[in-house]
Amino acid sequence: MVAYIMERHYRGPVRRKEKRQMVCALRDYNPQVGVPFTLYGGMQGRKRVKLLDPDPVCTSVLPILMTFDRNHPEIIKYIRVAGDWLDDEEIERFAEKEGFAVNYPEGTARWRMGDVWQAKHGFEDFYGLLIEWEPHS
């Protein structure tokens, strides 16, 4: 079964079922639409901690491009999902869905997402997947 380990700042929104998407790199094994996959929140002792039980079901797997610019006031310059460019308002909503809407002291969700992303990955363009899911009721 396909599994992902979520970073600490995503764990609460995933557990509360507020975050239902993630951006990730291409892998050999990616979730398939209609098939459950596992989300872990790191390790507790020697065991991985599941964030959702039962496992969520993948609802879409789409190609994504994100571009960054250290001179852009929002850090994230562009986002393209499945060939469609998002406008500024759509990028803000996207960042909110990614879990950057709350619990950050300053800036827009877009800026916060860009700040966290570039700190970890730098300013290189990112090509990967947008994976969306629905938790079981």
C-alpha positions as CSV (number, residue, x, y, z in Angstrom):
1,M,0.0,0.0,0.0
2,V,1.2,3.5,-0.8
3,A,2.1,5.6,2.3
4,Y,3.3,9.1,3.1
5,I,4.8,10.6,6.2
6,M,3.4,14.1,6.8
7,E,5.6,16.9,8.3
8,R,4.8,18.1,11.7
9,H,3.0,21.3,10.7
10,Y,0.5,19.3,8.5
11,R,-0.5,16.7,11.1
12,G,-3.1,18.7,13.0
13,P,-5.0,19.9,9.8
14,V,-4.9,16.3,8.4
15,R,-6.3,14.8,11.7
16,R,-9.0,17.5,11.8
17,K,-9.8,16.6,8.2
18,E,-9.1,20.3,7.2
19,K,-6.2,19.3,4.9
20,R,-7.3,17.0,2.1
21,Q,-4.5,17.4,-0.4
22,M,-0.7,17.4,-0.6
23,V,2.0,18.3,-3.0
24,C,4.7,15.6,-3.4
25,A,7.5,14.6,-5.7
26,L,7.0,11.9,-8.3
27,R,7.8,8.4,-6.9
28,D,7.9,4.9,-8.2
29,Y,4.6,4.2,-6.4
30,N,1.9,6.9,-6.3
31,P,-1.7,6.6,-5.0
32,Q,-4.3,5.5,-7.5
33,V,-7.7,7.2,-7.8
34,G,-10.3,5.3,-5.8
35,V,-7.7,3.4,-3.7
36,P,-7.0,4.0,0.0
37,F,-3.5,5.0,1.0
38,T,-1.9,5.7,4.4
39,L,-0.9,8.9,6.0
40,Y,1.6,8.7,8.9
41,G,2.6,11.5,11.3
42,G,6.1,10.3,12.1
43,M,7.3,7.9,14.7
44,Q,6.2,7.1,18.2
45,G,8.9,4.9,19.6
46,R,9.4,2.3,17.0
47,K,5.9,2.6,15.5
48,R,4.6,4.9,12.9
49,V,1.5,6.9,13.9
50,K,-1.4,6.8,11.5
51,L,-3.1,10.2,11.1
52,L,-6.4,8.9,9.7
53,D,-8.0,5.5,10.4
54,P,-9.5,4.2,8.3
55,D,-7.1,5.3,5.5
56,P,-8.3,8.0,3.2
57,V,-9.3,7.3,-0.4
58,C,-7.4,9.0,-3.2
59,T,-9.8,11.2,-5.3
60,S,-7.3,12.7,-7.8
61,V,-3.6,12.7,-8.8
62,L,-2.7,15.7,-10.9
63,P,0.6,17.1,-12.3
64,I,1.7,20.3,-10.6
65,L,4.3,23.0,-11.3
66,M,5.2,25.6,-8.8
67,T,7.6,28.4,-9.5
68,F,9.3,30.6,-6.9
69,D,11.0,34.0,-6.9
70,R,12.8,35.5,-4.0
71,N,12.0,38.9,-5.4
72,H,8.2,38.2,-5.7
73,P,6.3,39.6,-2.7
74,E,4.5,36.3,-2.1
75,I,7.5,34.0,-2.9
76,I,5.3,31.7,-4.9
77,K,5.2,33.2,-8.4
78,Y,3.0,30.7,-10.3
79,I,1.2,27.4,-9.8
80,R,-0.1,25.3,-12.6
81,V,-2.3,22.2,-11.9
82,A,-3.1,19.8,-14.7
83,G,-2.1,22.4,-17.3
84,D,-4.2,25.2,-15.8
85,W,-2.5,28.3,-14.3
86,L,-4.0,29.5,-11.1
87,D,-4.6,33.2,-10.6
88,D,-3.6,35.1,-7.4
89,E,-6.8,34.3,-5.6
90,E,-6.7,30.7,-6.5
91,I,-3.1,30.4,-5.3
92,E,-4.2,31.9,-2.0
93,R,-7.0,29.3,-1.7
94,F,-4.6,26.6,-2.7
95,A,-2.2,27.5,0.1
96,E,-5.1,27.6,2.6
97,K,-6.0,24.0,1.5
98,E,-2.4,23.1,2.0
99,G,-2.7,23.9,5.7
100,F,-1.3,27.5,5.8
101,A,-4.5,29.4,6.6
102,V,-4.1,29.4,10.4
103,N,-1.5,29.3,13.2
104,Y,1.0,31.5,11.5
105,P,1.8,35.0,12.8
106,E,2.2,36.9,9.6
107,G,1.6,37.2,5.9
108,T,-0.9,35.5,3.6
109,A,-1.3,31.8,3.3
110,R,0.5,32.0,0.0
111,W,3.5,33.8,1.5
112,R,3.6,31.3,4.4
113,M,3.5,28.3,2.1
114,G,6.3,29.9,0.0
115,D,8.4,30.7,3.0
116,V,8.2,27.1,4.3
117,W,8.7,25.6,0.9
118,Q,11.7,27.6,-0.1
119,A,13.3,27.1,3.3
120,K,13.2,23.3,2.7
121,H,13.6,23.1,-1.1
122,G,15.1,26.4,-2.2
123,F,13.8,28.5,-5.1
124,E,14.0,25.9,-7.9
125,D,10.9,25.2,-9.9
126,F,9.0,22.1,-8.6
127,Y,7.4,19.5,-10.8
128,G,5.4,16.9,-9.0
129,L,1.9,15.7,-8.1
130,L,-1.1,17.2,-6.3
131,I,-2.8,14.3,-4.5
132,E,-6.3,14.9,-3.1
133,W,-8.3,12.6,-0.9
134,E,-11.5,12.1,1.1
135,P,-11.4,10.7,4.6
136,H,-13.8,7.9,5.5
137,S,-16.7,9.2,7.6
